[in-house]
């Protein structure tokens, strides 16, 4: 038993020595891996001072300025509605026909009355002419002639009234053909064939996109900087076209409830733009002559605050910055960097101060190119 004890101790000591050696080897391996850390692939953008526009953005709505509801101007039965809801119409296009039979009968009656009066007036003119000859020969008194002339004048006025009635009937009859007052789309067909309509009854509603009005609510605290004539860029989801117009007017009162200033801009003949759609407006308040802009992707939030990483000698150096305006994927840096610094864009979120970096050979992203320009 005593002979086995030294052998056991030797075995234990050997295992301890091997374990220590293995631990030191692992530690050395980790230190080696740390010292040989692979650099992070990044892309950079060289910072240049550039002028930028001072803008304010708002989301509003589009209102149609010419959305007529076409109504009947005469009482008649509807013969035919020539359009349907959703159909596009052009100004002057026939959209409905009313029954004109009653007007045709009235016209015939008025024309008969005109013919009767013309006959009476012709006979009265002969009577006046004959009596003028007789009064010269002292066969009749002047009073008779005067009465005949007065009667002829009455017939003339009655004839003028009858002719005016024919014109009125013709005018009313023309209103049985109803034409589109403006180009647009049929929003609603209100009556159908065979219905009787009275004067003023609606027939169809047209929504026109020829003239639209954008209503853009802006916070009241910038109301003093807004004024008619300022440039505004408009976009709507129904069209990929950006329209640049000027502010037409501002509502004089602050909108109750939202406490906003209603800015109004008019749009004329914009294909694809629709009344009732939303609209995004960017008002240009002015221009800042110099600003250092970096891609938003290069800005990283760290415990110290907003930071960007500057690449120098294949290392990333952290710079704490103060930001300003944001537009078109870029953010203004007001302090913390200098012009011509190379700011890391792609890969910035994976970096720490003085981390090893390597410039990527892949093409620079679009926002990095904007910052370079």
C-alpha positions in Angstrom: 0.0 0.0 0.0 2.8 2.4 0.9 4.6 1.5 -2.4 1.5 2.5 -4.5 1.2 6.0 -2.9 4.2 7.7 -4.6 3.0 6.4 -7.9 -0.5 7.9 -7.4 1.0 11.3 -6.5 3.2 11.3 -9.6 0.2 10.6 -11.8 -1.8 13.5 -10.2 1.1 15.9 -10.6 1.5 15.0 -14.2 -2.2 15.7 -14.9 -1.9 19.1 -13.3 1.1 20.0 -15.4 -0.7 19.0 -18.6 -3.8 21.0 -17.6 -1.8 24.1 -17.0 0.1 23.7 -20.2 -3.2 23.3 -22.1 -4.7 26.5 -20.5 -1.6 28.5 -21.4 -1.8 27.2 -25.0 -5.5 28.3 -25.2 -4.7 31.7 -23.8 -1.9 32.2 -26.3 -4.1 31.1 -29.1 -6.8 33.7 -28.2 -4.2 36.4 -27.9 -2.9 35.5 -31.3 -6.4 35.5 -32.8 -7.0 38.9 -31.2 -3.8 40.3 -32.6 -4.6 39.0 -36.1 -8.3 40.3 -36.1 -9.7 40.6 -39.7 -10.6 44.2 -40.7 -14.2 45.1 -41.4 -15.1 45.8 -45.0 -16.6 49.3 -45.3 -17.5 52.0 -47.8 -16.7 55.7 -47.3 -18.0 59.1 -48.5 -15.8 62.2 -48.6 -17.5 65.1 -46.9 -18.0 68.2 -48.9 -19.8 71.4 -48.0 -22.8 72.0 -50.3 -25.9 74.3 -50.3 -29.1 72.8 -49.1 -32.7 73.9 -49.2 -34.5 74.6 -45.9 -37.8 72.8 -46.2 -40.9 71.8 -44.3 -43.1 68.8 -45.2 -46.8 68.1 -44.8 -49.3 65.5 -45.8 -52.7 66.9 -46.9 -55.5 66.2 -49.4 -56.6 67.1 -52.9 -59.9 68.9 -53.6 -61.5 69.2 -57.0 -62.3 72.7 -58.0 -64.7 71.7 -60.8 -66.9 68.8 -59.8 -70.3 69.7 -61.3 -73.5 67.9 -60.6 -75.4 68.1 -63.9 -79.1 68.8 -63.3 -82.2 69.0 -65.4 -83.0 72.5 -66.7 -86.5 71.5 -67.9 -89.2 69.1 -66.7 -89.4 66.1 -68.9 -89.1 62.3 -69.0 -85.6 60.8 -69.4 -85.3 59.1 -72.7 -81.7 57.9 -72.3 -78.6 58.3 -70.1 -75.6 57.8 -72.4 -72.9 57.4 -69.7 -72.2 55.1 -66.7 -70.4 55.5 -63.4 -66.6 55.5 -63.9 -66.7 56.5 -67.5 -64.5 59.3 -68.8 -66.2 62.1 -70.6 -65.0 65.2 -72.5 -66.4 68.7 -72.2 -69.4 69.0 -74.6 -70.1 65.3 -74.8 -73.8 64.2 -74.8 -74.6 62.6 -71.5 -78.4 62.5 -71.4 -81.5 63.0 -73.6 -84.9 64.1 -72.3 -88.2 63.8 -74.1 -88.8 66.9 -76.3 -92.4 66.0 -77.5 -94.1 68.6 -75.3 -91.9 71.3 -76.6 -92.6 70.3 -80.2 -96.3 70.6 -79.6 -95.9 73.9 -77.9 -93.8 75.1 -80.9 -96.5 74.1 -83.3 -99.1 76.0 -81.3 -96.9 79.1 -81.1 -96.2 79.0 -84.8 -99.9 78.8 -85.6 -100.4 81.8 -83.4 -97.7 83.7 -85.3 -99.4 82.8 -88.6 -102.8 84.1 -87.3 -101.3 87.4 -86.1 -99.4 87.9 -89.4 -102.7 87.5 -91.3 -104.5 89.9 -89.1 -101.7 92.4 -89.3 -101.6 92.2 -93.1 -105.4 92.8 -93.3 -105.1 95.7 -90.8 -102.3 97.3 -92.8 -104.6 97.3 -95.9 -107.4 98.8 -93.8 -105.1 101.6 -92.6 -104.0 102.3 -96.2 -107.5 102.5 -97.5 -108.8 104.7 -94.7 -105.9 107.1 -95.1 -107.1 107.6 -98.7 -110.7 108.1 -97.5 -109.8 110.6 -94.8 -108.1 112.7 -97.4 -111.4 112.9 -99.3 -113.2 113.8 -96.2 -115.3 110.5 -96.3 -114.3 109.4 -92.8 -112.9 111.2 -89.7 -109.3 111.2 -88.6 -110.3 109.3 -85.4 -111.2 106.2 -87.5 -107.7 106.2 -89.1 -106.1 106.7 -85.7 -107.9 103.7 -84.2 -106.9 101.6 -87.2 -103.3 102.5 -86.8 -103.4 101.8 -83.1 -105.0 98.4 -83.8 -102.2 97.6 -86.3 -99.5 98.5 -83.6 -101.2 96.2 -81.2 -101.1 93.4 -83.7 -97.4 94.0 -84.3 -96.6 93.7 -80.6 -98.7 90.6 -80.3 -96.8 89.1 -83.2 -93.4 90.0 -81.6 -94.6 88.3 -78.4 -95.6 85.1 -80.3 -92.3 85.0 -82.1 -90.5 85.5 -78.8 -92.5 82.5 -77.4 -91.2 80.4 -80.3 -87.7 81.3 -79.4 -88.3 80.5 -75.8 -89.7 77.1 -76.7 -86.8 76.4 -79.0 -84.4 77.3 -76.2 -86.2 75.1 -73.7 -86.3 72.3 -76.2 -82.5 72.5 -76.7 -82.1 71.8 -73.0 -83.5 68.3 -73.5 -80.0 67.4 -74.8 -77.7 67.5 -71.8 -73.9 67.9 -72.4 -71.0 67.6 -70.1 -69.9 71.0 -68.8 -66.4 69.8 -68.1 -64.1 66.9 -68.8 -63.7 64.3 -66.1 -65.2 61.0 -64.9 -68.7 60.1 -64.0 -68.8 59.8 -60.3 -72.4 58.8 -59.9 -75.4 58.2 -62.2 -78.4 59.5 -60.2 -81.4 58.8 -62.5 -82.2 56.0 -65.1 -84.0 55.8 -68.4 -87.7 56.4 -68.1 -87.7 58.5 -64.9 -89.4 61.9 -64.9 -87.2 64.8 -63.7 -88.2 68.3 -62.6 -86.2 71.5 -63.0 -83.2 71.2 -60.8 -83.2 67.4 -60.3 -79.7 66.0 -60.5 -78.9 63.6 -63.3 -75.2 62.7 -63.0 -72.2 63.9 -61.0 -68.9 64.5 -62.8 -65.5 64.6 -61.0 -63.0 66.7 -63.0 -59.2 66.5 -62.5 -58.4 69.5 -64.7 -58.1 71.8 -61.7 -57.3 70.5 -58.2 -56.4 72.3 -55.0 -54.0 70.9 -52.4 -54.7 71.6 -48.8 -51.5 71.2 -46.7 -51.7 71.6 -42.9 -48.5 73.0 -41.3 -47.8 73.6 -37.6 -48.8 77.0 -36.4 -45.3 77.8 -35.1 -44.0 78.1 -38.6 -47.0 80.1 -39.9 -45.0 83.3 -39.9 -42.5 81.9 -42.4 -45.1 80.7 -44.8 -46.4 83.1 -47.5 -47.9 83.0 -50.9 -45.4 82.6 -53.8 -43.1 80.1 -52.0 -42.2 77.1 -54.0 -43.8 73.8 -53.1 -43.2 70.3 -54.5 -46.2 68.0 -54.6 -46.5 64.2 -54.8 -49.5 61.9 -54.7 -49.8 58.1 -54.5 -51.8 58.0 -57.7 -49.0 59.4 -59.8 -45.2 59.0 -59.9 -44.8 62.6 -61.2 -43.6 65.4 -58.9 -45.3 68.8 -59.6 -43.7 72.0 -58.6 -46.1 75.0 -58.0 -46.3 78.0 -55.8 -48.4 78.6 -52.7 -51.6 80.2 -53.9 -52.9 81.4 -50.5 -53.0 80.7 -46.8 -56.2 80.4 -44.8 -56.4 83.4 -42.5 -57.5 81.4 -39.5 -55.7 78.7 -37.6 -57.6 75.4 -37.9 -59.4 74.7 -34.7 -58.6 71.4 -33.1 -55.4 70.6 -35.1 -53.9 74.1 -34.6 -52.5 74.2 -38.1 -52.1 76.7 -40.9 -53.9 75.6 -44.1 -51.6 76.2 -47.0 -53.3 76.1 -50.5 -51.7 75.3 -53.8 -53.5 74.8 -57.1 -52.7 72.1 -59.7 -53.8 72.4 -63.3 -54.0 69.5 -65.9 -52.0 66.9 -64.0 -52.7 63.4 -65.5 -53.2 60.7 -62.9 -53.9 63.1 -60.1 -57.3 62.6 -58.5 -59.6 64.6 -56.2 -59.8 63.1 -52.7 -56.3 61.6 -52.8 -53.7 62.4 -50.3 -50.8 64.7 -51.3 -47.3 65.3 -49.8 -46.1 68.8 -50.0 -42.6 70.1 -49.4 -42.4 73.9 -49.1 -39.0 75.5 -49.7 -38.5 78.2 -47.1 -35.0 79.2 -48.2 -31.5 78.0 -48.9 -28.6 77.4 -46.6 -25.4 78.1 -48.6 -23.1 75.6 -46.9 -23.8 72.4 -45.0 -21.9 69.2 -44.4 -24.2 66.3 -45.4 -23.6 62.6 -44.7 -25.7 59.5 -45.6 -28.1 58.6 -42.8 -26.6 55.1 -42.8 -23.3 56.5 -41.5 -24.9 57.9 -38.4 -24.8 55.4 -35.5 -26.3 55.8 -32.0 -23.8 55.0 -29.2 -23.9 55.6 -25.4 -22.0 58.8 -26.1 -24.7 60.0 -28.5 -24.8 60.2 -32.3 -21.5 59.3 -33.8 -19.9 58.8 -37.2 -16.7 56.9 -37.9 -13.8 58.6 -39.7 -11.5 56.3 -41.7 -7.8 57.1 -41.3 -4.9 54.7 -41.9 -7.3 51.7 -42.2 -8.8 52.4 -38.8 -12.2 53.8 -37.7 -12.1 56.7 -35.4 -15.3 57.6 -33.5 -16.5 61.2 -33.8 -19.4 62.5 -31.7 -21.5 64.8 -33.8 -24.4 67.2 -33.6 -27.0 66.7 -36.4 -29.3 69.1 -38.2 -31.7 68.8 -41.1 -32.5 65.6 -42.9 -33.5 65.3 -46.5 -33.2 62.9 -49.4 -31.4 60.2 -47.3 -28.8 62.7 -46.0 -28.4 64.3 -42.6 -26.6 67.5 -41.8 -23.6 67.4 -39.4 -23.2 70.7 -37.6 -20.2 69.8 -35.5 -17.8 66.9 -34.9 -16.3 66.4 -38.4 -14.4 68.5 -40.9 -14.6 68.9 -44.7 -12.8 66.2 -46.7 -13.1 63.7 -43.8 -13.8 60.2 -45.1 -16.9 59.0 -43.3 -17.7 55.3 -43.2 -21.1 54.5 -44.6 -21.7 50.8 -45.1 -20.5 48.8 -42.0 -20.6 51.7 -39.6 -23.0 49.9 -37.3 -20.5 47.1 -36.6 -17.6 49.3 -35.7 -16.0 50.5 -32.5 -13.4 53.2 -31.9 -10.1 52.4 -33.6 -11.4 49.2 -35.1 -9.5 47.9 -38.2 -11.3 48.5 -41.5 -10.7 47.9 -45.1 -12.2 49.7 -48.0 -14.6 47.6 -50.0 -14.1 47.3 -53.7 -17.8 47.0 -54.5 -19.6 50.1 -56.1 -20.5 52.9 -53.7 -24.2 53.2 -52.8 -26.3 55.9 -54.3 -26.5 57.9 -51.0 -22.7 57.9 -50.6 -22.4 59.4 -54.1 -24.8 62.1 -53.2 -22.7 63.0 -50.2 -19.6 63.1 -52.3 -21.3 65.5 -54.7 
